[in-house]
Amino acid sequence: MGALAFFAGILLSLMGLGRWKETGSPYWLIGSLVLFLLVLLGSLTGRKGR
């Protein structure tokens, strides 16, 4: 995972959390947390593969 993909994933997670705060919908919260975990796992496993 490149640096640009990492920061884009973090930005999308934060935007999703803001949308959850705005709407109160649990789907935004769950989706944001899942995306954050995927970005985190991708960054951790991407370094081991090199």
C-alpha positions, 0 to 999 in steps of 0.5 A, a space after each residue: 500500500 502506497 502512502 497516497 492510498 494510506 492517506 486517502 483511506 484515512 481521509 475517507 474514514 474521517 469523512 465517514 465518521 463526520 457523516 455519521 456524526 451528522 446523520 446518526 446512522 449506524 451504517 456510516 459508523 460501521 462502514 467507517 470503522 471497517 474501512 479504517 481497519 482495512 487500511 490499517 491491516 493493509 498498511 501493516 501487511 504491506 510492509 511485511 511483504 517487501 
